[in-house]
Amino acid sequence: MNVDHPFHFDGHGCTARAGDPDHLRDLIEQLLLTSPGERVNRPDFGVGLMQLVFTPNSPELAAALQFTAKAAVERWLGDLIEVRALEVTSEDSSLLIEITYAVRATGAVRTDTISSGAQP
């Protein structure tokens, strides 16, 4: 059973579920938003994107985040997906993360975009 993220209840009062494609995107988002040290039994899990909220945005920050995010996704989700491309760009007050990956179980290729910062 794939629990939907963020946790909530469906219309029947049961735990909301997510299909496989949505669940994979949820896993990627959780990895990016979790700060290292936040999980007690996995202190090196996470990228810490939320820690960058008050950091001045720059192309250098985007390049550093691209390197650490790709390494984290390959390490923690490498058994589920194969990263084809991961690009981080800084636009105004936001960091945009675009990840293209192949689902190992099906071979399907997907592209997801995750944004941090102000939303238009």
Backbone hydrogen bonds in HBPLUS format (Angstrom, degrees):
<---DONOR---> <-ACCEPTOR-->    atom                        ^
c    i                          cat <-CA-CA->   ^        H-A-AA   ^      H-
h    n   atom  resd res      DA  || num        DHA   H-A  angle D-A-AA Bond
n    s   type  num  typ     dist DA aas  dist angle  dist       angle   num
A0018-ALA N   A0002-ASN O   2.78 MM  16  5.39 151.2  1.86 146.5 152.5     1
A0004-ASP N   A0016-ALA O   2.96 MM  12  5.53 175.6  1.96 131.2 132.4     2
A0016-ALA N   A0008-HIS O   2.96 MM   8  5.84 171.8  1.97 152.7 150.0     3
A0010-ASP N   A0014-CYS O   2.74 MM   4  5.55 158.6  1.79 159.3 166.4     4
A0013-GLY N   A0010-ASP O   3.08 MM   3  5.47 167.7  2.10 117.5 120.1     5
A0023-HIS N   A0019-GLY O   2.83 MM   4  5.95 154.0  1.89 157.2 166.1     6
A0024-LEU N   A0020-ASP O   3.01 MM   4  6.22 157.6  2.06 155.0 158.9     7
A0025-ARG N   A0021-PRO O   3.22 MM   4  6.52 159.8  2.27 144.4 149.5     8
A0026-ASP N   A0022-ASP O   2.88 MM   4  6.14 154.3  1.95 146.9 154.6     9
A0027-LEU N   A0023-HIS O   2.90 MM   4  6.20 153.0  1.97 149.1 156.1    10
A0028-ILE N   A0024-LEU O   3.02 MM   4  6.32 158.0  2.07 150.5 155.9    11
A0029-GLU N   A0025-ARG O   2.93 MM   4  6.16 164.0  1.96 152.4 156.8    12
A0030-GLN N   A0026-ASP O   2.86 MM   4  6.07 158.3  1.90 150.7 156.7    13
A0031-LEU N   A0027-LEU O   3.01 MM   4  6.20 158.9  2.05 146.5 151.9    14
A0032-LEU N   A0028-ILE O   2.99 MM   4  6.25 160.0  2.03 152.0 157.3    15
A0033-LEU N   A0029-GLU O   2.95 MM   4  6.07 155.9  2.01 150.9 157.1    16
A0034-THR N   A0030-GLN O   2.95 MM   4  5.86 139.1  2.12 146.4 154.7    17
A0047-VAL N   A0031-LEU O   3.06 MM  16  6.32 130.6  2.31 163.6 161.4    18
A0049-LEU N   A0032-LEU O   2.95 MM  17  5.73 163.1  1.98 169.6 167.1    19
A0047-VAL N   A0034-THR O   3.01 MM  13  6.15 114.1  2.46 157.3 168.7    20
A0048-GLY N   A0034-THR O   2.86 MM  14  5.33 134.1  2.08 136.7 135.5    21
A0038-GLU N   A0035-SER O   2.95 MM   3  5.46 157.7  2.00 143.3 144.3    22
A0037-GLY N   A0043-PRO O   2.68 MM   6  4.13 119.2  2.04 121.0 135.8    23
A0042-ARG N   A0039-ARG O   3.28 MM   3  5.29 145.4  2.41 100.0 109.9    24
A0045-PHE N   A0042-ARG O   3.04 MM   3  5.43 166.4  2.05 121.1 122.8    25
A0051-GLN N   A0048-GLY O   3.04 MM   3  5.44 145.3  2.16 110.0 119.7    26
A0052-LEU N   A0049-LEU O   3.08 MM   3  5.54 157.5  2.13 111.4 118.4    27
A0053-VAL N   A0050-MET O   3.41 MM   3  5.64 165.6  2.43 111.8 112.0    28
A0055-THR N   A0052-LEU O   3.13 MM   3  4.95 161.5  2.16 103.2 108.7    29
A0062-ALA N   A0058-SER O   3.14 MM   4  6.46 157.9  2.19 147.1 153.1    30
A0063-ALA N   A0059-PRO O   2.95 MM   4  6.19 153.3  2.02 144.4 151.2    31
A0064-ALA N   A0060-GLU O   3.03 MM   4  6.27 161.0  2.07 148.9 153.4    32
A0065-LEU N   A0061-LEU O   2.91 MM   4  6.08 162.4  1.94 152.3 157.5    33
A0066-GLN N   A0062-ALA O   2.88 MM   4  6.00 150.3  1.97 144.4 152.7    34
A0067-PHE N   A0063-ALA O   3.21 MM   4  6.46 157.9  2.26 145.8 149.9    35
A0068-THR N   A0064-ALA O   3.11 MM   4  6.42 169.9  2.12 154.3 156.1    36
A0069-ALA N   A0065-LEU O   2.78 MM   4  5.74 160.6  1.82 151.4 157.5    37
A0070-LYS N   A0066-GLN O   3.10 MM   4  6.06 163.8  2.12 143.1 147.7    38
A0071-ALA N   A0067-PHE O   3.21 MM   4  6.35 162.7  2.24 145.4 150.2    39
A0072-ALA N   A0068-THR O   3.00 MM   4  6.14 156.2  2.05 144.4 151.0    40
A0073-VAL N   A0069-ALA O   2.92 MM   4  6.10 164.8  1.94 155.0 158.7    41
A0074-GLU N   A0070-LYS O   2.99 MM   4  6.14 164.4  2.02 150.0 154.5    42
A0075-ARG N   A0071-ALA O   2.96 MM   4  6.09 150.3  2.05 141.6 150.2    43
A0076-TRP N   A0072-ALA O   2.87 MM   4  5.95 178.6  1.87 159.6 159.9    44
A0077-LEU N   A0073-VAL O   2.90 MM   4  5.30 151.3  1.98 136.7 145.0    45
A0080-LEU N   A0077-LEU O   2.91 MM   3  5.45 151.6  1.99 117.2 126.0    46
A0081-ILE N   A0077-LEU O   2.97 MM   4  6.14 161.2  2.00 161.6 167.7    47
A0104-ARG N   A0080-LEU O   2.95 MM  24  5.53 161.6  1.98 140.5 144.5    48
A0082-GLU N   A0102-ALA O   2.83 MM  20  5.09 154.5  1.89 145.7 154.4    49
A0102-ALA N   A0082-GLU O   2.88 MM  20  5.09 157.3  1.93 140.7 147.0    50
A0084-ARG N   A0100-THR O   2.75 MM  16  5.36 155.7  1.81 142.8 148.6    51
A0085-ALA N   A0100-THR O   3.08 MM  15  5.05 156.2  2.14 140.3 139.1    52
A0100-THR N   A0085-ALA O   2.77 MM  15  5.05 167.5  1.79 150.2 153.9    53
A0087-GLU N   A0098-GLU O   2.88 MM  11  5.28 164.9  1.90 153.5 157.0    54
A0098-GLU N   A0087-GLU O   2.87 MM  11  5.28 167.3  1.89 159.0 162.5    55
A0089-THR N   A0096-LEU O   2.93 MM   7  5.27 157.8  1.98 147.6 154.6    56
A0096-LEU N   A0089-THR O   2.82 MM   7  5.27 168.6  1.84 160.3 163.5    57
A0091-GLU N   A0094-SER O   2.90 MM   3  5.32 162.7  1.93 154.2 159.7    58
A0094-SER N   A0091-GLU O   2.86 MM   3  5.32 165.6  1.88 136.0 140.0    59
A0095-LEU N   A0116-SER O   3.01 MM  21  5.27 150.4  2.10 138.8 148.1    60
A0116-SER N   A0095-LEU O   2.94 MM  21  5.27 156.1  2.00 150.3 157.8    61
A0097-ILE N   A0114-ILE O   2.74 MM  17  5.09 167.4  1.76 161.8 165.3    62
A0114-ILE N   A0097-ILE O   2.77 MM  17  5.09 160.8  1.80 149.6 156.0    63
A0099-ILE N   A0112-ASP O   2.90 MM  13  5.47 164.3  1.93 163.7 167.6    64
A0112-ASP N   A0099-ILE O   2.92 MM  13  5.47 157.5  1.97 154.9 159.0    65
A0101-TYR N   A0110-ARG O   2.88 MM   9  5.53 157.8  1.93 157.1 164.6    66
A0110-ARG N   A0101-TYR O   2.82 MM   9  5.53 162.5  1.85 165.1 169.9    67
A0103-VAL N   A0108-ALA O   2.80 MM   5  5.38 163.5  1.83 156.8 160.4    68
A0107-GLY N   A0103-VAL O   2.60 MM   4  5.07 152.9  1.67 157.5 164.3    69
